[in-house]
């Protein structure tokens, strides 16, 4: 059997921020790196963990965005490295992050986010980047794994993921553009 190339995937990013100006700055830089957004999801409170509060403050918000053309799944490493540069460009005067950017992708079956933190179910991709399998599509809905972060388990972004899955399928039908 000859290995086949995978289908291209839908580039997404989970954005975490407190200051709306920092979000606007980060989105502008991400559009320069990744292309135009074709989905900007609803704003959700990020209140499931205080993990980022020491660095970023309280009152954090999170949203899911996606970018136009489909990408090869293996491009996730470069997308994460670009996202780290965007985070660095948006740092505050105290050196802390003002925006956290977790790029990833959605395909027919799943949502994967890139991380620079290792962990049990994460898969090393190279250059310090890991793939984190966040949720899977089954029976018409997205289903979390045991290890899925609490905010994703709560289903906060499921409406975004369902819409993005429809966008992705339409894009695949058009040949990936």
Secondary structure, DSSP 4 states (H G I P E B T S, - for coil): ----PPPPBEEEEEEEES-HHHHHHHHHHHHHHH--EEEEPPPEE--S--TTHHHH-SS-EEEEEEESS-B-GGGHHHHHHHHHHHHHHT--TTS--SEEEEEEEE-SSEEEEEESS--TT-EEEETTEEEEEEEEEETTEEEE-TTS-HHHHTTTTHHHHHHHHHHHHHHHHTT--
